Amino acid sequence: MTTNPLPRRRIGTSELEASVLSLGSWHTFDRMDFADAVTMVRHALDEGVNLFDVGVYGMPGMPPVFTDVLWGAIMRATGTPRDTYLASVKLWIEGFGAEGFAPQLKNAFLRTGLDHADLVILGDLRRDDVRLEDLVGDLAALTDAGLIRAWGVNNWSAANIHALRRIAAEQGVPGPQIAQLKYSVARRSIPDGEPFAQLFAEGFSMQASDVLEGGILAGRTSPEREIGRDPGSIRDAIVATVPGITELAGKLGTTPAQLAIAFTLTHPANTTTLVGATRLEQVRQNIGALELVERVGAEELRALVEPFWCDRGIVDPEGP
């Protein structure tokens, strides 16, 4: 095991502390040889990674996926005690009904082998017929039942997060602790904007996601797999910045991927950066990004990548 494990940061004001890098499972483990995946995850654990995103990413009408099922088998194969890592499970507002989130959570546990989720992240808010009070109340009940320990949201607006926090305070129950937000050298308007700065000042935290734009910011400008949404329709502009990012990385003696990950680690409210590595070498490279921050300095690093900010003035800092 490494003698200098990854630093950990608190998730909001909860009792949970996450490693500054976390591993995600969207289209990840179902693209890997099983033995290679076990080796990769074991190495990540040994280096101090303790948070894993294990969402059920199969949607109605779409081909079935098994990356979360594989993750459960991978963790069992590593022999890692359950109390030594944190599991983050996605819950979808589309599936919230009369029984609340319980059926989704039960299905996630069936697929992964978990008996509780340390963190649950609510997916994008795309319904207008769900009361926020009902979401907060349901999550409080799941917390009381010992099925979850903390919760957050994925790409929600600052206003709706404020509303969730206000409702939770009025009900005397735990509110959201973290937002999973798109954050990269290209997409900065929301996490770096004033609306979220107010939340962060109150102890709310962020999990940076989509930090490599599906591999584009690592130099793979024509991804063959499905990648995330494109708020502001700026993906072509992002592709156009790749030569400049590659040149800067060369000057700094690093790789484009390490540069992109290192940038996210400079945000003071970013508890953990979510990466979707599919090779052992990628995990090693990702961890190497911490050295770049230490060597260059957060302020200087942020200044150097300023020209690659593509969504400034295009995406509303308030969020969706």
TORKEMAR-960936 format. One record per residue (C-alpha): x, y, z; residue in three letters. Coordinates in steps of 0.2 Angstrom, whole numbers, plus 5000, padded with zeros to 4 digits. Each point is the difference from the previous one (the first is absolute). Layout:
<atoms>
XYZALA;...
</atoms>
This chain:
<atoms>
500050005000MET;500650184997THR;500850095014THR;499150164995ASN;498249964997PRO;498950124991LEU;499350145011PRO;498250005005ARG;498850145001ARG;498350015010ARG;498449984990ILE;499150165004GLY;499750005019THR;499749815001SER;501049885009GLU;500749924984LEU;501750044993GLU;500449964982ALA;501749984991SER;500350144988VAL;499949884986LEU;498549884998SER;499749874987LEU;498449994990GLY;499149864991SER;499050084986TRP;500549894984HIS;501649955010THR;500149835007PHE;499049924986ASP;501450064988ARG;501449915009MET;500749825002ASP;499449955018PHE;501749955006ALA;500750174994ASP;498650095009ALA;500449915016VAL;501850054999THR;499650184996MET;498750025014VAL;501249915012ARG;501450134996HIS;498850145002ALA;499549945017LEU;501849985005ASP;500450184994GLU;498650065011GLY;498550024989VAL;498549965011ASN;498450074990LEU;499249904986PHE;498550064989ASP;499049854997VAL;498450064992GLY;498849894990VAL;500150084983TYR;498849904990GLY;498550104994MET;498349934994PRO;500149964981GLY;501950005000MET;501249854999PRO;500349925018PRO;501650055008VAL;500949905014PHE;501550115005THR;499250025018ASP;499849815001VAL;501849984995LEU;500650135012TRP;499249905014GLY;500949844995ALA;501650104998ILE;499950065018MET;499749835006ARG;501549934990ALA;501150145008THR;499549945017GLY;499850175006THR;499050025017PRO;498450104997ARG;500450125014ASP;501650064992THR;499250084984TYR;498550114995LEU;498749954987ALA;499150144991SER;498349944992VAL;499050104987LYS;498250025002LEU;498950064986TRP;498650135002ILE;499149924985GLU;499849845011GLY;499350095015PHE;498249945004GLY;498849955013ALA;501349905009GLU;501450134999GLY;501749954996PHE;500049845009ALA;499749894985PRO;501450084991GLN;501249985015LEU;499449825002LYS;500449964982ASN;501750085002ALA;500449905015PHE;499549844991LEU;501150044985ARG;501650065010THR;499949895016GLY;499950155011LEU;498950015015ASP;500150195002HIS;500650154990ALA;501250135008ASP;499450134988LEU;498650014988VAL;500050124986ILE;498350064992LEU;500150014981GLY;499550154990ASP;498450085004LEU;499049984984ARG;498249995008ARG;498950145006ASP;498749885008ASP;501149955015VAL;500050115016ARG;501750035007LEU;499249985018GLU;499649824995ASP;501849964994LEU;500750075016VAL;498849915011GLY;500349834991ASP;501950025001LEU;499850045019ALA;499149845002ALA;501349904991LEU;501350085011THR;499149965016ASP;499849824994ALA;501949994998GLY;499949974981LEU;501050164996ILE;501250115009ARG;499950164990ALA;499350074984TRP;500350124986GLY;499550054982VAL;500649994983ASN;500050164989ASN;498650095009TRP;499950195000SER;500650105015ALA;498250065003ALA;499349835002ASN;501449945011ILE;499750155011HIS;498249955000ALA;500449825006LEU;501150075014ARG;498750115006ARG;498749865000ILE;501149895009ALA;500450135013ALA;498150035003GLU;499749815002GLN;501549985011GLY;500849874989VAL;501649984990PRO;500150104984GLY;501149984985PRO;501950005003GLN;500750004983ILE;499750034981ALA;500749904986GLN;500450134987LEU;500850014983LYS;501750085004TYR;501550014988SER;501250134992VAL;498650024987ALA;498450005011ARG;500250125015ARG;498650125000SER;498949915012ILE;501249945013PRO;501050164999ASP;498550115000GLY;499250115014GLU;498449905003PRO;501049845005PHE;501350115009ALA;498750045012GLN;499649825003LEU;501849955002PHE;500250145013ALA;498749915010GLU;501049845001GLY;499249924985PHE;501249904989SER;500349944982MET;500549844991GLN;500850054983ALA;499449884986SER;500249994981ASP;501750085003VAL;500849934984LEU;498450034990GLU;499949814995GLY;501950004996GLY;500050154989ILE;501150105012LEU;501249865001ALA;500350014981GLY;498749874994ARG;499050124989THR;498949884992SER;499349895014PRO;499249844994GLU;498949975016ARG;498550105007GLU;500550155010ILE;499150135010GLY;498850144995ARG;500750164992ASP;499350155009PRO;500250154990GLY;500449904984SER;501950045002ILE;500749834997ARG;500850054983ASP;500850155009ALA;500749885013ILE;500749894986VAL;500950164993ALA;500950035016THR;500849835001VAL;501650054990PRO;500350145012GLY;499649905016ILE;501349874993THR;501350134997GLU;499850075018LEU;500149825007ALA;501649974991GLY;500750175007LYS;499549945017LEU;500849834998GLY;498349915002THR;498649934990THR;498450084994PRO;499049885011ALA;501050045016GLN;499950194996LEU;498149994998ALA;499849905017ILE;501250115009ALA;499050154995PHE;498549935009THR;500949975016LEU;500450195001THR;498250045004HIS;499850035019PRO;498349925001ALA;500449854990ASN;500049855012THR;500449874987THR;500349984981THR;499149864992LEU;501049914986VAL;499549854990GLY;501649914997ALA;500049844990THR;501949965002ARG;501249985014LEU;501250134992GLU;498550134999GLN;499849985019VAL;501950035003ARG;499950154988GLN;498550075009ASN;500849995017ILE;501550094992GLY;499050154998ALA;500250045018LEU;501850034998GLU;499750124986LEU;498950115011VAL;501450005014GLU;501350044987ARG;499250144990VAL;498850065014GLY;498150024999ALA;499950184995GLU;501349994986GLU;499249844993LEU;498350095000ARG;500750154991ALA;500949894987LEU;498549914995VAL;498950164999GLU;500050004981PRO;499249834999PHE;498450065009TRP;498749974986CYS;498350025009ASP;500350175007ARG;498650124996GLY;499149854992ILE;499449895014VAL;499050095014ASP;501049985017PRO;498349975009GLU;500049834992GLY;498649904991PRO;
</atoms>
